[in-house]
Amino acid sequence: MRLPPFTHDFLLLFAGPLVWSVHFVAIYGLNGIVCARPGVAARWLGWGWEAWAIVGLGAAAAAVLGACLLARPRSETEHSRRFVRWTSRALAGLAVLAIVWETLAVLLVPTCSDVG
């Protein structure tokens, strides 16, 4: 199924904020569930499984944004294509910075099992 050019470009434009918001909800939801229901405290290289899951989700989100950067806009005019390309790359870059910032909490903040 091929999307119409407007829908394709609209999704491409907002891929960064969409991927970031899904990542945000996923890691904070996971962390909330793990802290509310402590269970197995398996550790590997000093980190619990939830920390590895958060790092993995961050890497997956960054990979999705990298793939979105390879997509080409399908607008009808060159001016529109340049605008969509530049704006989508800028928003994806900001989203990657936000994802890295959120993932840094794994290194800086103790986990629920370490605190209590």
Number of C-alpha atoms within 10 A of each C-alpha: 3 6 10 11 13 13 13 16 22 14 16 25 23 17 21 27 19 17 19 25 14 11 22 19 11 15 20 13 12 16 18 12 11 17 15 10 10 10 9 10 12 10 12 10 6 8 15 17 15 19 22 15 14 22 21 13 18 25 16 14 21 23 13 15 25 16 10 18 17 10 12 14 22 19 18 10 8 11 10 14 16 14 14 21 20 13 16 25 22 14 20 27 18 15 23 23 14 18 22 15 12 18 20 14 14 17 11 8 10 12 18 14 13 9 7 6
